[in-house]
């Protein structure tokens, strides 16, 4: 079984929209992206065509439009991307990855609480 290719940064932005909405037309994706990225509708259409070829998305015709939906799962895609990043950039070191993330931006109080809870959960699992 062949592995799905990693999405590019722009493809990931499009996938985020599709994961959030479930499905969308080219126009809907474009209207969501245009405020945050300098992009035109034809470019979105070209990305979606390429993403279809890469088996990241599929589509169905609806009138004169195509409605796209993701073929890749959000959590699985995020995990694959993070795993690749961790291996390539941090030689597999989880503590270096976390330290770098914290150096980029200090965590909020809420994030610190979630991290502490996660560490407590890891401690509990290792004891049992």
Backbone bond lengths (Angstrom), bond angles and torsions (degrees), N, CA, C in turn:
res aa  C-N    CA-C-N  psi(-1)  N-CA   C-N-CA  omega(-1)  CA-C   N-CA-C  phi
1 X - - - 1.447 - - 1.529 109.42 -
2 X 1.326 117.05 129.06 1.458 120.40 -178.48 1.525 110.16 -81.79
3 X 1.310 114.44 144.55 1.457 119.70 -179.70 1.528 109.64 -83.93
4 X 1.319 115.72 140.86 1.453 121.01 177.69 1.524 108.57 -64.94
5 X 1.343 118.14 135.66 1.468 119.83 179.02 1.528 111.16 -65.36
6 X 1.331 114.60 152.93 1.467 119.14 176.78 1.518 109.29 -69.01
7 X 1.329 117.07 137.07 1.468 119.13 176.05 1.526 110.86 -72.02
8 X 1.332 115.14 146.82 1.463 120.33 173.57 1.530 108.35 -72.76
9 X 1.321 116.47 175.26 1.474 120.76 179.81 1.532 111.46 -59.11
10 X 1.323 117.45 -45.11 1.466 120.98 179.00 1.529 111.57 -67.56
11 X 1.333 116.26 -40.69 1.463 119.67 177.78 1.522 110.79 -62.65
12 X 1.317 116.38 -37.54 1.461 120.86 177.64 1.531 110.50 -64.13
13 X 1.329 117.30 -39.77 1.472 120.70 177.26 1.535 110.29 -61.37
14 X 1.324 116.61 -39.62 1.460 120.66 178.35 1.531 109.96 -68.98
15 X 1.325 117.05 -42.40 1.463 120.24 177.59 1.522 111.44 -60.26
16 X 1.332 117.35 -39.01 1.474 121.22 178.20 1.526 110.36 -55.41
17 X 1.319 115.80 -43.44 1.469 120.87 179.53 1.523 110.18 -64.98
18 X 1.319 116.27 -45.51 1.465 120.02 -179.20 1.527 111.61 -66.89
19 X 1.318 117.96 -37.85 1.464 120.46 176.99 1.530 109.76 -63.77
20 X 1.316 115.60 -40.80 1.463 120.33 -178.91 1.526 111.85 -67.62
21 X 1.323 117.03 -43.27 1.470 122.25 -175.19 1.526 113.66 -90.88
22 X 1.329 116.83 -24.12 1.454 120.29 -173.88 1.522 111.12 93.83
23 X 1.334 116.65 -46.70 1.459 122.92 175.61 1.519 108.39 -160.77
24 X 1.345 115.81 160.05 1.464 120.29 -178.66 1.523 109.82 -165.35
25 X 1.322 114.96 155.16 1.459 121.07 173.96 1.527 109.04 -83.58
26 X 1.326 115.66 168.42 1.465 120.60 175.74 1.526 109.37 -55.52
27 X 1.325 116.62 -46.08 1.461 121.48 -178.69 1.533 111.80 -59.91
28 X 1.321 116.61 -43.58 1.469 120.22 179.81 1.523 111.47 -64.54
29 X 1.330 116.48 -40.63 1.473 119.65 176.89 1.525 109.32 -64.26
30 X 1.314 116.84 -46.88 1.466 121.66 179.60 1.528 110.77 -58.02
31 X 1.331 117.71 -47.96 1.466 121.10 -177.98 1.521 112.20 -62.91
32 X 1.322 117.32 -29.64 1.463 120.92 177.18 1.528 111.13 -76.34
33 X 1.338 116.39 -39.01 1.472 121.10 -176.21 1.525 114.33 -79.32
34 X 1.334 117.56 -32.34 1.473 120.71 -167.64 1.523 114.39 -59.36
35 X 1.318 117.97 -25.78 1.467 119.50 179.79 1.524 112.61 -78.79
36 X 1.327 116.58 -22.87 1.460 118.62 -178.50 1.524 114.07 -107.46
37 X 1.335 117.46 -19.60 1.461 121.43 -179.79 1.522 110.72 -129.47
38 X 1.330 117.02 142.79 1.467 118.89 173.96 1.534 108.70 -77.08
39 X 1.329 116.50 93.45 1.463 120.73 -173.57 1.525 109.14 -145.12
40 X 1.330 116.71 149.81 1.464 121.17 177.42 1.528 108.72 -111.44
41 X 1.323 115.88 162.17 1.455 121.09 -174.78 1.532 112.42 -60.44
42 X 1.338 117.59 -39.20 1.472 120.14 178.88 1.526 111.87 -62.01
43 X 1.322 116.48 -34.03 1.462 120.28 178.13 1.522 110.58 -68.72
44 X 1.329 117.03 -40.89 1.469 120.77 176.15 1.523 109.46 -59.92
45 X 1.331 116.13 -43.32 1.461 120.70 179.09 1.533 110.83 -61.12
46 X 1.313 116.82 -41.89 1.467 121.02 178.47 1.533 110.98 -64.60
47 X 1.329 116.83 -42.20 1.471 120.77 176.87 1.525 110.37 -59.54
48 X 1.331 116.58 -46.71 1.463 120.26 -178.51 1.533 111.56 -64.43
49 X 1.312 117.10 -35.25 1.469 121.01 176.23 1.536 109.44 -63.66
50 X 1.320 116.61 -46.63 1.470 121.22 178.41 1.528 110.54 -63.94
51 X 1.326 116.40 -41.38 1.466 120.55 179.93 1.531 111.04 -64.93
52 X 1.336 116.46 -31.23 1.469 120.60 175.56 1.522 109.36 -66.72
53 X 1.333 116.89 -44.68 1.464 121.37 178.29 1.526 111.63 -61.92
54 X 1.342 116.34 -35.57 1.464 121.47 179.66 1.531 111.93 -80.91
55 X 1.329 116.55 -2.87 1.466 123.23 -179.34 1.535 112.73 64.41
56 X 1.334 115.50 32.16 1.461 121.10 172.92 1.530 110.10 -86.62
57 X 1.344 116.25 -30.13 1.465 122.13 179.79 1.528 109.38 -137.81
58 X 1.315 115.02 164.92 1.455 121.84 171.38 1.522 107.03 -134.50
59 X 1.311 116.84 171.75 1.466 119.22 -178.71 1.514 110.54 -145.58
60 X 1.328 113.76 163.18 1.455 122.06 172.05 1.512 107.53 -135.17
61 X 1.330 116.64 143.53 1.462 118.58 177.49 1.530 110.20 -73.37
62 X 1.320 114.96 142.13 1.466 121.51 173.95 1.522 106.70 -142.18
63 X 1.322 116.12 102.04 1.457 119.94 -173.62 1.517 109.03 64.10
64 X 1.325 115.46 -127.09 1.472 120.38 179.20 1.522 112.83 -94.45
65 X 1.320 116.43 5.09 1.468 121.29 -178.22 1.521 110.78 -112.73
66 X 1.317 114.26 165.27 1.458 120.93 170.21 1.519 106.93 -111.17
67 X 1.325 116.00 138.18 1.456 121.85 176.73 1.529 106.51 -107.29
68 X 1.337 115.79 120.52 1.460 122.18 -175.92 1.522 110.79 -98.93
69 X 1.324 114.44 147.43 1.467 120.58 173.32 1.530 108.39 -141.38
70 X 1.324 116.88 151.53 1.470 119.46 -177.98 1.526 111.79 -72.40
71 X 1.313 115.85 144.57 1.465 122.19 172.46 1.524 110.91 -100.68
72 X 1.323 116.65 -13.73 1.467 121.25 -179.83 1.525 108.41 -107.06
73 X 1.324 114.91 144.02 1.454 120.07 -179.46 1.528 110.47 -82.55
74 X 1.319 114.88 144.87 1.461 121.07 -176.60 1.529 111.86 -59.91
75 X 1.326 117.54 -55.11 1.467 119.89 -174.90 1.522 111.68 -64.46
76 X 1.324 116.71 -40.09 1.466 120.59 179.23 1.533 110.56 -64.12
77 X 1.325 116.54 -41.56 1.468 121.01 179.14 1.520 110.56 -65.52
78 X 1.335 117.01 -46.38 1.468 120.69 178.74 1.534 111.02 -59.91
79 X 1.321 116.12 -43.73 1.468 120.24 -179.51 1.519 111.29 -62.31
80 X 1.351 116.41 -43.76 1.470 120.21 179.13 1.521 111.50 -62.75
81 X 1.352 115.87 -43.79 1.464 119.67 -179.97 1.531 111.05 -64.44
82 X 1.330 116.65 -43.77 1.460 120.58 -179.10 1.525 111.18 -66.62
83 X 1.322 116.28 -40.33 1.457 119.89 178.69 1.523 110.75 -61.49
84 X 1.333 116.06 -43.82 1.465 119.96 178.47 1.519 111.76 -63.05
85 X 1.325 115.96 -43.72 1.470 120.85 178.06 1.528 110.51 -61.57
86 X 1.318 116.00 -45.83 1.462 119.82 -178.40 1.528 110.68 -61.36
87 X 1.330 117.42 -40.62 1.463 120.55 179.11 1.525 111.99 -68.95
88 X 1.345 116.17 -46.91 1.469 120.39 -175.41 1.522 112.65 -70.42
89 X 1.316 117.07 -43.99 1.465 120.53 -170.86 1.524 112.85 -94.51
90 X 1.345 116.71 -34.47 1.464 119.89 -173.19 1.521 112.91 -117.40
91 X 1.338 116.64 15.08 1.459 122.21 178.75 1.530 111.25 50.15
92 X 1.329 115.94 36.84 1.461 121.51 176.92 1.511 114.98 80.92
93 X 1.314 118.50 4.62 1.466 122.02 -175.23 1.525 111.83 -85.31
94 X 1.326 116.04 109.61 1.459 121.66 179.84 1.530 111.75 -65.28
95 X 1.328 117.39 -41.59 1.465 119.23 -178.52 1.530 112.06 -64.81
96 X 1.347 117.85 -35.71 1.464 120.22 177.57 1.528 111.16 -68.95
97 X 1.330 116.51 -37.24 1.460 120.69 177.56 1.527 110.36 -62.10
98 X 1.330 116.56 -47.65 1.466 121.10 -179.54 1.527 110.72 -65.40
99 X 1.328 117.34 -43.04 1.463 121.05 179.34 1.528 110.69 -61.02
100 X 1.306 117.13 -41.44 1.466 120.63 178.34 1.524 111.16 -64.99
101 X 1.319 116.65 -41.75 1.468 120.72 178.96 1.529 110.28 -62.34
102 X 1.317 117.08 -43.05 1.468 121.48 -179.35 1.529 110.57 -68.67
103 X 1.334 117.71 -33.06 1.462 120.58 176.99 1.522 112.32 -69.79
104 X 1.334 116.81 -27.90 1.465 120.86 177.50 1.518 111.90 -71.04
105 X 1.340 114.74 -41.47 1.465 120.02 -177.36 1.519 108.43 -153.61
106 X 1.317 115.33 126.96 1.458 119.33 178.63 1.532 109.27 -64.63
107 X 1.332 116.79 136.46 1.459 118.89 179.35 1.528 111.57 -69.68
108 X 1.325 115.55 149.60 1.468 120.50 175.51 1.523 108.49 -72.47
109 X 1.321 116.49 167.14 1.469 120.19 176.68 1.524 110.67 -57.69
110 X 1.313 116.29 -40.57 1.469 121.29 179.48 1.522 111.15 -63.48
111 X 1.328 116.27 -41.48 1.461 119.86 178.79 1.525 111.55 -66.55
112 X 1.329 117.10 -37.90 1.463 120.81 177.48 1.526 109.92 -62.21
113 X 1.339 116.36 -42.61 1.472 120.38 177.65 1.525 110.95 -60.60
114 X 1.327 116.42 -43.93 1.471 120.62 179.69 1.521 110.95 -64.66
115 X 1.337 116.66 -39.09 1.467 120.19 178.24 1.525 111.02 -65.55
116 X 1.338 116.57 -41.24 1.471 119.81 178.11 1.524 110.66 -63.09
117 X 1.336 116.10 -42.53 1.466 120.34 178.78 1.529 110.47 -62.72
118 X 1.320 116.77 -39.25 1.459 121.16 178.15 1.526 110.62 -64.33
119 X 1.322 116.87 -44.11 1.467 120.25 178.31 1.528 110.90 -63.83
120 X 1.338 117.78 -39.67 1.466 121.37 176.64 1.529 110.36 -61.73
121 X 1.322 115.84 -41.40 1.476 120.69 179.07 1.526 110.54 -64.31
122 X 1.332 116.64 -40.38 1.468 120.59 178.14 1.520 109.88 -63.83
123 X 1.348 117.29 -42.96 1.474 121.36 177.15 1.522 111.57 -58.84
124 X 1.339 116.57 -45.50 1.462 121.21 179.91 1.522 111.45 -61.63
125 X 1.338 116.51 -43.47 1.474 120.12 179.80 1.513 111.70 -64.14
126 X 1.337 116.69 -37.78 1.473 119.29 -177.62 1.530 111.28 -72.35
127 X 1.346 116.82 -23.93 1.470 120.24 179.30 1.521 112.00 -79.13
128 X 1.340 116.54 -24.41 1.470 118.07 -177.55 1.497 113.82 -98.86
